[in-house]
């Protein structure tokens, strides 16, 4: 292999380890080596590779280190183990919370954990968002984990005869 071929191979290999920085404006017209375009910059506290890790799909970009870096790295097997532990903690916390709600206090811990809690889902709402209106069908119960709601009713005025 010639010296030029060795250098080209080294550059190609270096392109595989390409770290950009989140939050910095990228210049889409500034082409890097091998016809690549920088699309982002990632700095300390940022991360990359998470979507591919959680989705199990191939990488969608090349990430190259542009200065000396120190990284924390988590492999997919450890992520999945951690994820299972997080889910288990979330279920335990959710069951403990639900068990405090008056209509659920008589249900057993086992029933809540293995039968009912899987049907609950999280919902986030914004200030002044209406969850339902008077007259809407009653098809759900809402348990407030955090925040405050106003419950209102239409007034009906009867005129005296």
N, C-alpha and C positions, 0 to 999 in steps of 0.2 A: 504494500500500500504506500502510495506516495505521500509526501508531507502535506500537500494540498488536500488529498483525500482524507487523511487523518484529521486535519483541521475541520473540514466540512462535517465529518462524522461527529467530532466533539461538539460543534455548534448545534448540530441536529439533536444530540443527546441533551445538551443544555436547555434547548427549547422545551423539552419535556418537563422541566422543573421551573416554570415561569410564574413568579408571584407578583400579582398586581395589587394595588392598594385601594380599598374601598373608601369612598368619600371624596377622593381627589378627582378633579375634572380630567377626563381623558381627551386627547387630541385624536379624533378619528382619522385625520389626514396624515398623522405621523406614523408611517409604516415602520415596523421594526424589521429585524432580519427575517429572511425567508418569507417576506410578504405578509407578515402578521401585523395586526393593528392593535394598539393598546386600548382596551375598553374600560379599564378601571384600575385604581390603585388601592391596595389594602395596607393599612398601617397597624401598629400595635393595638391589640384589643379586637381587631377585626378577625374574620375567619374566611376560609374558602374550602370548598370540597364537601360541604355539608349536604347539599342537595343530592349530589351523586351518591353519597353514603346512605342517606335515608331512602332515596328512590331506587337504588340498586341499578342505576343507569350509567352508561359511559360518561366520561367527562365531556363537558360542552365547551371548554376553553383550555388554553395552555396557561400555566402559572409559572412565572420565572422570578427568582429572587433578584432584586436590583440593589440590595445592600446587605451587609452582614445581618443575619436574622437568627433568632432562637425561637423555636416553635414548640408547642405542645401538640402531640399527635395522638389520635384515638382511632384504632382500627375498627372495622365493621363488626367483628365478633364481640368485642368489648362494648361497642355502642349498643348492640342488640341485647346483651346481658344487662346493661345499665338501663335500657329502655324498659325491659320487663320489670326491673326493680322499681322504676319510676311509676309504671302503670299500677303495680301492686300497691305502692304507697298512696297513689291517687285514689284507688278503690277504697282502701282502708280509711282514708280521710273523708271521702265522700259518704261512706256508710256511717261513720261517727257523726257527721253533720246531719244526715237525713234522720238518723235515730233520734235526734233532739226535736224534730218537727212533730207537733202533737198528733197528727193523723197517722204517723208511722211508728210511734213509740211502742205499740203493742206487737209489732212485727219482730221476729227474731233476727239476731245479728246474721245468722247463717242465711236466712231467707233474703235479707237485704243484700248481702254480699254476693250470693251466687244466683239469685233469681231476678231481683228488681233493679239493682244499681246499673246493670248493663243497659237498661232502657232509658236512663237519664242522659241528657246531653247538655253541654254548656252553651249558654247564649249570652252574648254581650250586646248591650243596648246603649244608646247615646241619650244625653239629656233631651227631654221633651219627646222622646220616641213613644208612640202609643203601642202598647202590646196587644190589646184588644179593645173593642168598643162595646158599649151597652147594646145588647141585642145579638151580638156575635154568638155562634154556637160554642157551647162549653165542651172543648175537646182536649184540654191540657190543664195541668196544674203547674204553677210557676213557684219555685222556691227561691227566695232572694238570698243569695250568698253574700252579696255586698251591695251597698247603696240603699236608696230610699225611693219609694214610689208614692204617688198620690192616687187615691181611688176616688172617682167622682161619679155622680148620678144626676140625670136630668131632673130638674124640678118641674112638677106639674102644678099649675096654679088653677084652683077651682074658684070660679066667681060665685059670690053669695047671691041667692035669689031674693 
